[in-house]
Amino acid sequence: MTRASIELDLSRARPRVNRRGLILLALGIAVAALVVLDYRANSAQRAALELRLDPSPGTRIARKPDKAAERAAQDVRAASTELMAPWSRLLQELELASADTGGSVAVLGVEPDREKRQVRVLAEARTLDVALAYVKRLQESEALRYPMLESHEVQAKDPQRPVRFQLRADWNAAR
């Protein structure tokens, strides 16, 4: 069994460029030239249109503000005011004050008044003394200013007779 010999000719001359390759090269160059010419024509046309719209760069036409844009701007301002309120600090202070009273105060609701920068808190305590201690603890807070008891009511229908109270405080945005 004899094997056929393999002949490798690594020094053979490269074939010459054929006509098909030259035609494709010329066609590619022609298409690229057409694209460049079209781009320049479109750029000149755009520049002429911009000049027609704004003849002198220094003069601007004053336009009336759009109602939708005004409403959107008001919404953005309201959202930024909402985000700038120190909610995490306020809620943390309310929780800490509740923990300091031995957990005998339950916060039922927190109602902010953004324009006045105030917060109203509705809570329930086991006794009036606990509610007053809670308010006193909040008066020592850095997040709240001037917490004051607005109203309180003993829940007579409940057998444990808890005290439901409401307080109002300004929030301190300094920190």
C-alpha positions, 0 to 999 in steps of 0.5 A: 500500500503506497500513499499518494504524495502531496505536492505543496507549491508555496511560491506560486505567483498570485493570480492577477486581478480579474475584471469582475473585481475591478468592476466591483471596485469602480462601482463601490467608488462611484456609489461612495461619491454619490453618497458624499454629494447627496450629503453635501446637498442636504447639508446646504439645504438644511443650512438655508432652511435654518437661515430662513427660520432664524435670519439673525442669530441674536434676535429671538421671538418671544413666545407665550408660555404654553399652558401644558408646559406651565402645568408640567413645571408646577408638577415638577416643583411640587414633586421636588418639594415633596422629595425635599421633605425630610420624611425618613427623619420625621418617621424615624423620630416618631418611631423612636418616640414610640419606642421610648414610651415602651411601645404604648403609643401607636401612630395611626396616621401622618398627614403632611401640609407641604405649604406650611411645612407642618405635619399632623400626627394621629396616635393612640396611647394607653393613658393620657400621661403616656400621650403627654410623655410622647409629645414631650419626647417629640419636643426634644427632637431635632427633626420636629419643631414645636410639637403641640397636642391639639386634641385628645379623646378617651375611647369610651367604647373600647374596654381598655379605654385608650386615648386617641390624640392628635398633635401638630408640628413643623418639620425642620428642614435644616438637617 
